[in-house]
Amino acid sequence: MMDFNCPYCSFGMNKEDISEVHEDDLVGEWDIECKNCKKEIKLYGEANVDYWAESKNDLPEEVVKSLKEVS
């Protein structure tokens, strides 16, 4: 699976494959050139936060113990 597709030709690219974005840059916007159709496109990077929940019964014993100490 590719990180993003060109809006003009749908060519798939990965962030690591383009020189305009440094590997440590996660958030921002960059003007890049599509490797396939050579058109200039704007790439946006945004932060993403995921949340999930688990039953306390499914957590390891040491995690349950630390949660009890905090509350």
ChimeraX attribute file (.defattr): number of C-alpha atoms within 10 A of each C-alpha:
attribute: neighborCount
match mode: 1-to-1
recipient: residues
	/A:1	6
	/A:2	9
	/A:3	9
	/A:4	14
	/A:5	14
	/A:6	20
	/A:7	12
	/A:8	13
	/A:9	12
	/A:10	12
	/A:11	14
	/A:12	15
	/A:13	17
	/A:14	11
	/A:15	17
	/A:16	11
	/A:17	10
	/A:18	14
	/A:19	10
	/A:20	13
	/A:21	18
	/A:22	10
	/A:23	11
	/A:24	6
	/A:25	10
	/A:26	13
	/A:27	11
	/A:28	11
	/A:29	13
	/A:30	13
	/A:31	12
	/A:32	16
	/A:33	17
	/A:34	21
	/A:35	14
	/A:36	13
	/A:37	12
	/A:38	12
	/A:39	13
	/A:40	13
	/A:41	14
	/A:42	12
	/A:43	17
	/A:44	12
	/A:45	13
	/A:46	9
	/A:47	7
	/A:48	6
	/A:49	5
	/A:50	4
	/A:51	4
	/A:52	4
	/A:53	5
	/A:54	7
	/A:55	6
	/A:56	11
	/A:57	8
	/A:58	8
	/A:59	11
	/A:60	9
	/A:61	11
	/A:62	9
	/A:63	11
	/A:64	13
	/A:65	11
	/A:66	10
	/A:67	11
	/A:68	9
	/A:69	8
	/A:70	6
	/A:71	5
